[in-house]
Amino acid sequence: MLPALLTPIPGPESLALAASLRHHESRNVTHLAPGWPIFWDRAEGANVWDADGNRFLDFTSAFGVASLGHNHPGILDALHSQAARLIHAMGDVHPTPQKARLCQRLSELTFQRWDLGPGKVILGNSGSDAIEAALKTSLLHSGKPGVIAFTGAYHGLGMGAVATAGLPFFRDPFRPQLKDFATWIPYPHCFRCPFGIKEPFRLEGDPFPNCSTSCLTRIHEQISRAITQREIGCILVEPIQGRGGIVPPPRDFLPMLRRICDEEKILLIADEILTGFNRTGKLFACDHFGVAPDIICLGKALASGFPISACVGRAHIMDAWPPSTGDALHTSTFLGNPLGCAMALASLELHALPETAKQVHAQGRRLREALHTIAAPAAGNIRGAGLMLGLEITSPSGAPDTALALSTIHRALADGMILLADGPDSNVLAFTPPFCIAGEEIAFLGGHLQEYLERT
């Protein structure tokens, strides 16, 4: 359904709630400004209603979580059924059947599907939890503390995850408390190449660049140099960068990392917290490149709304952890919560259906076509895969135009559309809508973006 606005945005109830939040929440958390935010009251499909009864179109899936649509009936059924029986157990002492079933299903959809034998799982409560578990696993497996990460990377805000962040905004304020174990290598960004190479050749309809001997050779050289300079246990990478600006790498990038890890006997850790579960048109973004990691980190859309995540690794790698003696070395109170496990199991069954990926391909093409019809110089670059697309907003000189991107997001909210900006300069409009987004809703977005991006 298209937006239906009953009040100015934000409405009076949202304004009152924002005033309360200003007094009672840390000012670091929620951005409070004229025209921002709205307070969500309910949601369904691709629509959100705020506390004032206004109806919005959500082009974010609430940070990529509601991929299957807000309040999907199948997910709600699983939640209600489980809630009627049990809402909390003792996940690392006396767990539930749902925890065992979820770990098995995650193994089946990852390493068993890749014909690499069973996978073993550490569940968590957030994507950052999964990254922390993966980093600890790497150290236990090899005894080598070093991590190769990439510029522009975002892996969450736990202290270990922040220590690998390729976005200084998140890392620098806490540098005095961070352990120096990460080495950053340039991520191959084909619109803003760190090596000054022009945008590469693409095949028609292929979202991934087909460059790039010179670019990847330089990245390979920097990784090799880092491995000689310190003890490296793993490479941590997003198969397609999200917070860094919706950046798809060249097709040969992940295969190159796989070869390096095999040759150097180090782990390849894929952060698929955003890209996982059909977001890019494949079950996992790694599948686009024919690469299986040693560890995969999952979250966001895993349970379609419940805070749960998973670090899944090849069994012999995960067995670097010692057996639990009653006190687990890595756990949490809410690990394996039965509500989250039940919702995740229902979500995984839907994601495993072939028609789910087909829906992403179809709607992704429509969204990409709508973005390409925007006749405005500020629409500098369109990139991404499936329903994970970015529109980089640029000035006449080609520089990032942060002001125009942010004003576009504010104007869109006032017209009933929820958008976000990514990238180091917050100038990339990021589109990760629910898979059920309709053609009429995409056309509505495209028409308004044309208006917003026409410079006067």
Disulfide bonds with the S-S distance in Angstrom:
none
